[in-house]
Amino acid sequence: MGRILVIDPLQRHESFLRQHAGKDHELDYPESVDACFKALKNRGYDIVLICFDEQHAEDQKILQEVQSQLVHTPVIIFGTHLEAETIVNAVKKGVFDCIVLPTSGEKIRLVFSRAIEHRQLRDEIDYLRHDQGFVYDFNKIIAESAVMREVMATLKKFAATDATILMTGETGTGKSFLSGLVHFNSGRRTKSFITINCANIPETLLESELFGHERGAFTGADKVRVGRLEQGNGGTVFLDEIGEMVPSLQAKLLRVLEEKSFERLGGNRTIVSDVRIIAATNRELEDLIHHGSFRQDLYYRLNVLRIHLPPLRERKDCIVPLAQYMLDKIVRDLKKKIVGFAPDVLDAFLAYPWPGNLRQLKNVIERAAILEDTDHIRMQNIVLSEKNALGVTRMQHSSADVKQQESVPTLKDLEREVILDALEQNGWVQKKAAERLGVSPRALNYKIKKFGITHRSWPRHR
């Protein structure tokens, strides 16, 4: 669930937006522009929507003011009278997306989901920075193990080139962050860095997302849409989960790599876009080629500069400093005074295989920090899915510690833990967690407020 500010003083589209997004997101609909600006200063938002139904200079001033106040918040313009020139100019000014009404509820939900994912990606990048003002710097990345130092040295060389990069590795190893590191240390650093997860976008919409479409290209295509490859001209486009792309789109992407050109869906005008492609996958593309689901010629075009990101279990020297950094960041957000980990917790971290890699490490620490009421994270608040790693560590505890851990929990504690586990397993998406628990989203939201559960990706004021 995200918190969305809608700047539409005449409230022309309120019922439509609430119908298609009100169940999944919290919509703020101030009655005036002044009230909107006041809300910008006093509240945190994941997305800002600005209505551009009437083409007035005031719209541009509102857009400029919003972007100046919320530098990292995705801004989306929407309306029924968006001309192609307006859309192109908005994209050039950094607008995240443009929605031409009327459109389907699925399209609205997709755009909002992608914008929130973009915002969350920025938050994920933050935890590998040493502070909020940190600029991508190879020398400040946490890479204590020999294998990660080698990866950093290789990526530094890659950043100095303009060639296509293929990143491989398990989910959660940091491919998204490191692609940004390459971009912001390359000659394209002043241009756009655009990320697209090929697995999260339905096949029917991915082509339009990448290449754009012309008016009338399909039912509901009332206006021109500028695709991500066109928006990224001069910059870098990161294609995550490239192995999930269908062969028909693989052929079009191959042309982009070879000729730097393409046509929008439903169009015949050739568009030239100079983009650098960084692709990533957690699958074996060679196996996909063997089974006929991935083009061999595209593989060769992507596999110019290849880098494999090792899983966290193969860079154990990084685990403790990463855990401490993540904890420092999390407790600042929670406003709690937790300074470190008990020794047995660090032993467990080093013994555990971390199948979810960095993402799992962060979730485990965040959950423990929420539950902890001392100044050190204790083993009783650590929950790992692999019980064998926990078993080895718990055997080393003193009898007093074992007795404390084996104390009977209260029903309230059990209920809270069940909710936390469901949220963690579903990426902290409340709707999915509610489905997993077999309760309504409203009931789950009541329990979340009752137990004081929070997460850094959720709006600060709920």
Backbone torsions as a table, in degrees:
resi	resn	phi	psi	omega
1	MET	NA	133.4	177.8
2	GLY	-117.9	161.5	176.7
3	ARG	-103.3	123.6	-172.6
4	ILE	-121.6	127.2	173.6
5	LEU	-94.9	125.0	179.2
6	VAL	-107.7	116.3	177.2
7	ILE	-98.0	92.8	-178.0
8	ASP	-150.0	74.7	-172.1
9	PRO	-53.3	-32.0	-179.8
10	LEU	-82.6	-6.5	176.4
11	GLN	52.9	43.5	-177.2
12	ARG	-71.6	-26.5	-173.3
13	HIS	-122.1	19.0	-175.3
14	GLU	-61.3	-46.4	-176.6
15	SER	-63.8	-39.1	179.4
16	PHE	-63.5	-46.8	-177.8
17	LEU	-66.8	-40.8	-179.8
18	ARG	-67.3	-34.1	179.4
19	GLN	-64.9	-42.0	-172.4
20	HIS	-99.9	-12.5	-179.1
21	ALA	-131.8	-13.6	-174.3
22	GLY	-65.4	-25.6	179.9
23	LYS	-77.5	-30.4	-175.5
24	ASP	-98.9	-19.3	-175.0
25	HIS	-137.9	159.1	175.9
26	GLU	-96.3	116.7	-177.1
27	LEU	-99.7	125.5	171.6
28	ASP	-100.6	125.0	-174.6
29	TYR	-125.8	71.2	179.7
30	PRO	-58.4	153.8	-172.9
31	GLU	-85.7	-11.7	-179.4
32	SER	-144.7	163.9	178.7
33	VAL	-64.0	-40.2	178.3
34	ASP	-60.8	-40.9	178.8
35	ALA	-65.6	-34.2	177.1
36	CYS	-64.0	-46.3	-179.6
37	PHE	-64.9	-35.6	177.2
38	LYS	-65.5	-39.8	178.5
39	ALA	-65.4	-35.9	178.2
40	LEU	-57.9	-39.1	-175.9
41	LYS	-78.8	-28.6	-171.1
42	ASN	-103.2	-11.2	-175.0
43	ARG	-134.3	157.8	178.2
44	GLY	-98.8	133.8	-178.9
45	TYR	-126.4	148.1	175.5
46	ASP	-89.3	-28.2	-178.6
47	ILE	-145.4	146.3	169.9
48	VAL	-120.7	124.7	176.9
49	LEU	-103.2	131.0	178.7
50	ILE	-123.2	124.5	179.3
51	CYS	-78.0	127.8	178.7
52	PHE	-116.8	36.9	-177.1
53	ASP	-63.5	-39.1	178.8
54	GLU	-109.4	128.8	-176.3
55	GLN	-82.9	88.4	178.8
56	HIS	-120.3	156.3	177.3
57	ALA	-61.7	-26.7	179.8
58	GLU	-60.0	-34.3	179.0
59	ASP	-59.4	-43.7	-179.2
60	GLN	-65.8	-37.4	178.2
61	LYS	-65.3	-40.5	178.4
62	ILE	-63.2	-45.6	178.9
63	LEU	-58.8	-46.2	-179.1
64	GLN	-62.5	-41.3	-179.3
65	GLU	-66.1	-43.1	179.9
66	VAL	-62.2	-46.1	-178.0
67	GLN	-66.5	-29.9	178.7
68	SER	-73.5	-32.0	-179.2
69	GLN	-83.9	-35.9	-176.8
70	LEU	-121.6	81.7	-172.6
71	VAL	-63.2	-39.4	-173.4
72	HIS	-103.1	8.1	-179.6
73	THR	-93.1	127.7	178.8
74	PRO	-60.3	130.7	177.5
75	VAL	-111.3	130.5	-179.4
76	ILE	-123.3	131.3	173.8
77	ILE	-101.4	148.6	-178.7
78	PHE	-147.6	160.6	179.3
79	GLY	162.4	174.0	-178.5
80	THR	-96.6	-6.9	-175.7
81	HIS	-126.2	39.9	180.0
82	LEU	-82.9	114.8	177.8
83	GLU	-84.9	160.6	-178.6
84	ALA	-57.7	-40.9	-178.9
85	GLU	-64.3	-39.9	178.2
86	THR	-62.3	-42.8	-179.2
87	ILE	-64.3	-46.7	-179.0
88	VAL	-62.1	-44.4	179.7
89	ASN	-63.9	-38.8	179.6
90	ALA	-64.9	-41.9	179.2
91	VAL	-62.8	-40.5	179.3
92	LYS	-63.2	-28.5	-179.7
93	LYS	-87.1	3.8	174.7
94	GLY	97.9	10.5	176.4
95	VAL	-64.9	135.9	-175.0
96	PHE	-69.0	-41.9	-179.1
97	ASP	-161.9	166.2	178.8
98	CYS	-129.2	133.0	-180.0
99	ILE	-117.2	119.6	177.9
100	VAL	-97.2	121.3	179.5
101	LEU	-93.1	148.1	0.4
102	PRO	-78.4	154.5	176.0
103	THR	-149.2	175.8	-176.1
104	SER	-81.6	155.9	175.6
105	GLY	-62.9	-33.8	178.6
106	GLU	-62.0	-40.6	179.7
107	LYS	-65.9	-42.5	177.9
108	ILE	-59.0	-48.6	-178.2
109	ARG	-64.2	-37.6	179.4
110	LEU	-64.3	-46.1	-179.1
111	VAL	-62.7	-44.8	179.4
112	PHE	-63.8	-42.8	179.6
113	SER	-61.5	-42.3	-179.1
114	ARG	-67.9	-37.6	179.1
115	ALA	-66.1	-41.9	179.1
116	ILE	-68.1	-37.8	175.9
117	GLU	-60.9	-39.6	178.1
118	HIS	-63.1	-42.5	178.7
119	ARG	-65.0	-42.1	-179.4
120	GLN	-66.8	-33.7	177.3
121	LEU	-61.3	-39.6	176.5
122	ARG	-62.3	-38.3	178.5
123	ASP	-66.2	-39.4	178.1
124	GLU	-63.5	-38.0	178.7
125	ILE	-63.9	-35.2	-177.6
126	ASP	-59.4	-35.1	-174.0
127	TYR	-71.0	-16.1	174.9
128	LEU	-95.9	5.1	174.7
129	ARG	-97.3	158.1	-179.9
130	HIS	-84.2	-20.5	171.5
131	ASP	-162.7	172.2	-174.5
132	GLN	-61.8	-27.5	-178.4
133	GLY	-89.5	6.0	-176.4
134	PHE	-65.7	130.6	174.6
135	VAL	-99.9	144.1	-178.9
136	TYR	-46.4	120.4	-177.4
137	ASP	-145.5	118.2	-179.2
138	PHE	-56.4	-32.3	-175.7
139	ASN	-75.6	-11.7	-177.4
140	LYS	-110.9	4.8	177.3
141	ILE	-76.5	140.2	179.1
142	ILE	-74.9	103.0	-178.4
143	ALA	-143.7	75.6	-175.3
144	GLU	-83.3	-27.7	-177.8
145	SER	-80.6	155.3	-178.7
146	ALA	-62.0	-39.1	-176.8
147	VAL	-66.9	-36.3	179.1
148	MET	-75.9	-31.3	174.4
149	ARG	-63.5	-36.5	177.4
150	GLU	-68.0	-40.3	176.9
151	VAL	-60.8	-45.2	180.0
152	MET	-62.5	-40.8	179.3
153	ALA	-64.4	-38.4	179.3
154	THR	-68.2	-45.0	-179.6
155	LEU	-64.6	-32.9	177.4
156	LYS	-62.2	-38.9	176.3
157	LYS	-69.4	-39.3	178.8
158	PHE	-61.8	-38.5	-177.2
159	ALA	-63.7	-26.6	-178.6
160	ALA	-77.9	-7.1	-179.9
161	THR	-108.6	-179.4	177.6
162	ASP	-118.7	12.9	-172.9
163	ALA	-79.5	160.6	177.5
164	THR	-69.1	142.4	-178.3
165	ILE	-121.4	138.7	172.9
166	LEU	-116.5	117.4	177.9
167	MET	-102.9	131.4	176.3
168	THR	-121.0	159.8	-179.7
169	GLY	147.2	163.4	-178.9
170	GLU	-65.3	161.6	175.8
171	THR	-61.2	135.8	176.4
172	GLY	87.2	10.3	-178.7
173	THR	-87.0	-4.4	175.3
174	GLY	104.1	22.6	-177.6
175	LYS	-63.9	-40.8	-179.7
176	SER	-62.2	-47.8	-179.4
177	PHE	-61.8	-45.0	-175.9
178	LEU	-70.2	-27.4	174.2
179	SER	-65.9	-38.6	175.4
180	GLY	-66.2	-37.5	177.1
181	LEU	-59.3	-43.6	178.6
182	VAL	-63.3	-47.0	-177.8
183	HIS	-60.0	-48.8	-173.9
184	PHE	-77.6	0.0	171.4
185	ASN	-115.8	16.2	179.9
186	SER	-109.0	177.3	177.6
187	GLY	-69.9	-7.8	-179.4
188	ARG	-98.7	11.2	-170.9
189	ARG	-58.6	-26.9	-177.8
190	THR	-86.2	-5.7	-179.5
191	LYS	-101.1	-177.7	-173.4
192	SER	-68.4	144.2	168.6
193	PHE	-119.7	112.7	-172.7
194	ILE	-118.0	132.4	179.2
195	THR	-114.2	138.1	178.3
196	ILE	-135.8	127.0	175.1
197	ASN	-96.6	108.5	-174.6
198	CYS	-66.9	-19.2	-178.9
199	ALA	-85.5	-20.4	-174.5
200	ASN	-90.7	-12.6	-176.0
201	ILE	-108.1	127.7	179.7
202	PRO	-56.3	147.1	-177.5
203	GLU	-53.6	-38.5	-177.0
204	THR	-67.1	-22.6	-178.3
205	LEU	-104.2	-18.0	-175.6
206	LEU	-64.4	-37.6	-179.6
207	GLU	-62.8	-44.6	177.7
208	SER	-65.5	-37.7	179.7
209	GLU	-61.5	-43.1	-177.4
210	LEU	-77.9	-49.8	-169.5
211	PHE	-105.3	-11.3	-177.3
212	GLY	80.0	177.1	177.5
213	HIS	-148.7	158.4	177.0
214	GLU	-92.8	162.7	177.0
215	ARG	-61.7	131.8	178.8
216	GLY	83.9	7.5	-178.0
217	ALA	-65.2	-29.9	178.0
218	PHE	-158.8	172.0	-179.4
219	THR	-59.9	124.5	-179.2
220	GLY	96.0	-8.1	179.2
221	ALA	-85.4	79.2	-175.2
222	ASP	-85.0	-18.8	-178.1
223	LYS	-135.7	165.7	176.3
224	VAL	-70.8	138.2	174.0
225	ARG	-117.4	128.4	176.6
226	VAL	-86.6	121.1	-176.9
227	GLY	-76.8	167.1	-177.6
228	ARG	-64.7	-34.6	179.3
229	LEU	-67.8	-29.6	176.5
230	GLU	-78.2	-40.0	178.5
231	GLN	-63.4	-31.0	-176.8
232	GLY	-85.2	11.2	-178.1
233	ASN	-52.2	124.2	-179.6
234	GLY	89.6	-11.3	-177.2
235	GLY	-114.1	-146.1	-175.9
236	THR	-127.4	138.8	175.0
237	VAL	-117.9	122.2	179.4
238	PHE	-99.5	118.1	-179.9
239	LEU	-105.1	99.3	179.7
240	ASP	-83.3	151.0	-179.4
241	GLU	54.1	49.1	-177.6
242	ILE	-61.6	-26.0	-179.9
243	GLY	-66.4	-13.9	-179.9
244	GLU	-89.6	-4.8	-178.9
245	MET	-73.0	135.4	-178.3
246	VAL	-72.7	152.1	-176.0
247	PRO	-55.9	-34.6	-178.6
248	SER	-63.0	-37.8	177.5
249	LEU	-78.8	-28.0	175.8
250	GLN	-59.1	-38.3	-180.0
251	ALA	-64.8	-40.9	179.0
252	LYS	-68.8	-37.2	178.0
253	LEU	-66.8	-35.7	177.6
254	LEU	-59.2	-40.2	178.9
255	ARG	-65.6	-38.1	177.9
256	VAL	-60.5	-42.6	-179.2
257	LEU	-67.3	-35.2	-176.2
258	GLU	-85.9	-37.4	-171.3
259	GLU	-120.0	-7.8	-176.5
260	LYS	59.2	32.4	-177.7
261	SER	-145.7	161.8	179.7
262	PHE	-169.1	173.1	172.2
263	GLU	-118.3	146.9	173.8
264	ARG	-66.3	157.0	176.6
265	LEU	-61.2	124.6	-179.1
266	GLY	83.8	4.3	-178.0
267	GLY	-115.1	166.8	177.5
268	ASN	-126.7	4.5	178.2
269	ARG	-89.2	126.5	-179.0
270	THR	-76.2	129.0	-179.5
271	ILE	-109.5	128.1	178.7
272	VAL	-100.3	128.5	-179.7
273	SER	-140.7	120.8	-179.5
274	ASP	-90.4	91.8	179.9
275	VAL	-120.0	146.6	171.0
276	ARG	-95.4	130.9	-179.5
277	ILE	-100.9	127.2	167.7
278	ILE	-116.6	117.7	-178.9
279	ALA	-108.9	151.2	180.0
280	ALA	-139.6	150.3	178.2
281	THR	-155.5	149.5	172.4
282	ASN	-106.1	10.4	179.8
283	ARG	-110.5	163.5	177.2
284	GLU	-87.0	103.7	-177.0
285	LEU	-63.5	-30.8	178.8
286	GLU	-61.5	-38.3	177.5
287	ASP	-68.3	-38.3	178.5
288	LEU	-64.5	-37.4	176.5
289	ILE	-62.8	-44.1	-179.6
290	HIS	-59.9	-36.0	-178.9
291	HIS	-90.1	1.6	174.5
292	GLY	81.7	13.2	-178.6
293	SER	-101.3	-2.7	176.3
294	PHE	-138.3	134.4	-175.7
295	ARG	-71.7	132.0	179.8
296	GLN	-67.9	-37.8	-179.1
297	ASP	-67.3	-35.6	176.1
298	LEU	-67.3	-39.8	178.4
299	TYR	-57.3	-44.9	-179.6
300	TYR	-65.1	-34.3	179.2
301	ARG	-72.8	-32.1	178.9
302	LEU	-79.2	-33.0	-171.8
303	ASN	-85.6	47.2	178.2
304	VAL	-81.0	-58.2	174.7
305	LEU	-116.1	115.3	-175.0
306	ARG	-114.6	139.9	178.3
307	ILE	-140.6	133.9	177.7
308	HIS	-106.1	127.2	179.1
309	LEU	-94.1	117.9	-176.8
310	PRO	-69.5	149.3	176.0
311	PRO	-68.1	163.9	-175.8
312	LEU	-61.5	-32.6	-179.5
313	ARG	-66.5	-17.1	178.5
314	GLU	-99.0	3.2	175.1
315	ARG	-133.2	59.0	-173.3
316	LYS	-60.9	-29.7	180.0
317	ASP	-63.8	-17.7	-179.8
318	CYS	-88.2	-17.3	-169.5
319	ILE	-62.9	-50.2	-176.3
320	VAL	-64.8	-50.1	178.6
321	PRO	-63.5	-35.1	176.7
322	LEU	-65.7	-43.9	-179.7
323	ALA	-61.2	-42.8	-179.4
324	GLN	-65.7	-41.2	179.5
325	TYR	-64.6	-45.4	179.0
326	MET	-60.3	-42.6	179.2
327	LEU	-60.9	-45.5	-179.9
328	ASP	-58.3	-41.9	-179.3
329	LYS	-68.7	-43.5	-177.3
330	ILE	-65.7	-44.3	-176.8
331	VAL	-70.1	-26.7	173.3
332	ARG	-63.1	-42.8	179.6
333	ASP	-67.2	-36.9	-178.5
334	LEU	-82.7	-11.4	-177.3
335	LYS	58.5	45.9	177.5
336	LYS	-118.8	153.0	-179.0
337	LYS	-101.4	82.3	176.1
338	ILE	-120.3	122.3	-170.0
339	VAL	-102.8	-15.0	-177.5
340	GLY	-178.3	-161.4	-176.0
341	PHE	-119.0	147.3	171.2
342	ALA	-65.5	149.4	-177.4
343	PRO	-55.1	-38.6	-178.4
344	ASP	-68.6	-26.4	176.0
345	VAL	-67.0	-45.3	178.5
346	LEU	-64.2	-35.7	175.5
347	ASP	-62.0	-42.3	179.1
348	ALA	-65.3	-41.1	178.4
349	PHE	-59.5	-42.1	-178.1
350	LEU	-72.0	-28.2	-179.3
351	ALA	-84.2	-20.6	-173.7
352	TYR	-80.7	142.2	-176.7
353	PRO	-80.0	-12.0	177.0
354	TRP	49.7	67.2	177.9
355	PRO	-62.9	-25.6	178.3
356	GLY	-93.7	1.8	174.6
357	ASN	57.9	-142.4	-174.2
358	LEU	-58.6	-39.1	-177.9
359	ARG	-62.5	-43.2	179.5
360	GLN	-67.6	-41.3	178.4
361	LEU	-57.0	-45.5	-179.8
362	LYS	-63.7	-42.5	-178.9
363	ASN	-65.7	-40.2	178.6
364	VAL	-62.2	-44.1	-178.8
365	ILE	-67.8	-41.1	-179.1
366	GLU	-63.9	-43.0	178.4
367	ARG	-61.9	-44.6	-179.4
368	ALA	-64.0	-39.5	-179.7
369	ALA	-64.9	-35.3	178.3
370	ILE	-65.3	-39.2	-176.7
371	LEU	-82.7	-26.6	-172.1
372	GLU	-69.8	138.1	177.2
373	ASP	-124.0	16.4	172.3
374	THR	-117.3	-172.7	-177.6
375	ASP	-92.5	4.7	175.9
376	HIS	-136.1	140.2	176.1
377	ILE	-68.8	123.5	-178.9
378	ARG	-103.0	160.1	-175.1
379	MET	-61.0	-30.5	-177.7
380	GLN	-64.6	-16.9	179.6
381	ASN	-103.1	5.9	179.4
382	ILE	-97.8	126.0	177.0
383	VAL	-123.3	116.3	176.9
384	LEU	-117.5	146.7	-176.5
385	SER	-74.8	-24.2	179.8
386	GLU	-92.0	101.0	-173.9
387	LYS	-69.7	-21.3	-179.0
388	ASN	-65.2	-36.3	179.6
389	ALA	-67.5	-37.9	178.3
390	LEU	-69.0	-37.6	-177.1
391	GLY	-60.9	-42.3	-179.9
392	VAL	-62.2	-42.1	-177.4
393	THR	-71.5	-40.5	-176.1
394	ARG	-66.7	-28.7	178.2
395	MET	-64.9	-20.4	-178.1
396	GLN	-88.1	-5.5	-178.5
397	HIS	-71.7	155.7	173.0
398	SER	-71.2	160.7	-178.5
399	SER	-60.3	-32.8	179.1
400	ALA	-66.2	-40.8	179.1
401	ASP	-65.5	-41.0	-179.5
402	VAL	-62.6	-42.1	179.5
403	LYS	-61.6	-38.4	179.8
404	GLN	-67.2	-41.4	-177.8
405	GLN	-69.8	-28.7	-175.1
406	GLU	-91.3	7.8	176.6
407	SER	-64.9	147.0	-174.7
408	VAL	-71.2	123.2	179.8
409	PRO	-76.1	157.6	176.6
410	THR	-80.1	162.5	178.1
411	LEU	-61.0	-37.0	179.1
412	LYS	-62.8	-42.8	178.8
413	ASP	-62.2	-42.8	-179.7
414	LEU	-63.7	-42.9	-179.9
415	GLU	-62.9	-42.1	178.7
416	ARG	-62.9	-42.2	-179.0
417	GLU	-66.6	-39.3	178.0
418	VAL	-61.3	-42.8	179.4
419	ILE	-65.7	-44.1	178.2
420	LEU	-60.9	-42.9	179.2
421	ASP	-62.6	-43.1	-179.8
422	ALA	-63.8	-40.4	178.4
423	LEU	-65.3	-43.9	-179.8
424	GLU	-62.2	-43.8	-177.1
425	GLN	-69.2	-17.0	-178.5
426	ASN	-117.8	30.5	174.3
427	GLY	61.8	25.0	-179.7
428	TRP	62.8	26.6	173.3
429	VAL	-92.1	112.4	-171.0
430	GLN	-63.7	-36.1	-178.3
431	LYS	-63.9	-44.0	179.9
432	LYS	-68.2	-39.6	178.8
433	ALA	-63.3	-38.7	179.0
434	ALA	-62.9	-41.6	177.7
435	GLU	-62.6	-40.7	179.5
436	ARG	-63.5	-37.6	-178.2
437	LEU	-84.1	-12.1	-179.4
438	GLY	75.6	29.2	177.6
439	VAL	-125.8	168.5	178.8
440	SER	-77.3	152.6	176.0
441	PRO	-56.1	-34.4	-180.0
442	ARG	-66.8	-41.0	179.1
443	ALA	-65.1	-41.7	178.8
444	LEU	-64.9	-40.8	179.5
445	ASN	-61.7	-37.4	177.2
446	TYR	-62.2	-44.2	179.9
447	LYS	-66.0	-39.3	179.3
448	ILE	-60.1	-44.7	178.1
449	LYS	-67.2	-38.2	-178.6
450	LYS	-62.4	-42.4	-177.1
451	PHE	-89.9	-0.4	178.4
452	GLY	67.8	29.3	-179.7
453	ILE	-77.0	135.8	178.4
454	THR	-142.8	167.1	178.8
455	HIS	-149.7	145.1	-174.3
456	ARG	-66.0	-19.6	178.9
457	SER	-85.9	-9.8	179.0
458	TRP	-84.3	156.9	174.4
459	PRO	-57.4	146.2	-178.1
460	ARG	-71.9	-26.8	-178.8
461	HIS	-116.8	108.8	-175.1
462	ARG	-114.6	NA	NA
